Structure formats: structure tokens, C-alpha cells
């Protein structure tokens, strides 16, 4: 009898929140995030090659762009290898 009176409306909310924080967005948006990671790497390389300045701001810009691209692509690669699935569209 107690189970019949239990409100199950919160169960759907909890599972939706669990999916939100469990990396679901990373699975759904792997292709756009991969493109962003590659763009970060490309911007870092272009700044390193095309900008003639060698000051600390230049170094930080190059390192920041390269690090952002590597971290994003590494996170996607880790997720793909961990779950054993390819890219989902």
C-alpha cells in the first residue's frame, strides 16, 4: 500500500539530472567539440607562426590555445576509449 502512495514524479527529475551530469553532452556533441578542439590547436599554431612577437603575452596565448585544444581532444578520446563506442551523431 505504501508503494501505491509513493510519488514517482521525482524519479524522472533525478534521472534527468543524473544524465545531465554524467557526460551525456560529451556523447551527444563529440563532433562539434572535436572541431572546437582542432580549431584551438590551429589558432595556437597560427599565432606561433604568424605573430612576430616573442613576449610573455605571445607565449601565454600560444600555450593557452594549444593546451585548450589538447585538453578538449584528450577528454573526448578518454570518453570514447572508456565507453568503447565511436562517435554518436
N, C-alpha and C positions, 0 to 999 in steps of 0.2 A: 504494500500500500504506500509506503514512504517513497518508493521509486516513482510511482504514478504522479505524486505531487511535486516531484523534483522539476525545477525549471531548467530545461536544456538549452535555453537561448544563449546562455553564457558560454557554452561549449563551442559553438560556432565562432564566437568572437575570439576565444582563446586560441583556437586552431588557426584562425586567420592571422592573428598576431604572431604566432609561432612560425608560420610560413614566411611572414614579412621579415623576421629577424633571423631566419635560418639560411640565408643566402639565396632565396628564390629569385631575387632581382638579378643576381650574378648569373644564374642559369638562364633566365629569360633574355638577358641583354648581353650575351657574350660577344656577339659580332660587333655591335656599336662600341662596347668597351674596349675591344681589341683594336678597333680603328682609332679610338682616342689614345690608347697606349702607343700605337705606332706613330700617331701624329706628334705626341710628346717627344718620342725619340727623334723624329725627323726635325722638329723645331730645335732641339738641343744640338743636333749635328749641324744644322744650317747656321745657327748662331755661332757655333765654334768655328765654322769655316768662313762665313761671310763678314762677321763683325770684326774689324781690325783691332779693337781694344783688348788689352790683356790685364785689365784691372781686376780688383776683387768682385765688383758687381758683375762683370762678364763671367768670371769663374763661377760665381754663385748661380747665375742664370743658366749656364750650360749644365752644371751639376744638378740643379733642381729639375730641369726638363728631362735629363737623362734618368734621374732617379725616379721621377713620377712615372715615366714610361716603363721602366724595368719593374717597378713595384706593381703596377697595374697588370702588366702582362704575366708577371710571376704569380700573382694571385689567381688569375684566370687559369693558368697552367696547373697550379696546385689543385684547384677545384675540379678541373677536368680529370686529372690523374687520380684524385682521391675518390671520386664517384664513379670512375670508369666509364663515363659516357662522353660522346662527342658533343659538338655544338648543337644546341637545340634552337630551332627557329620558331 
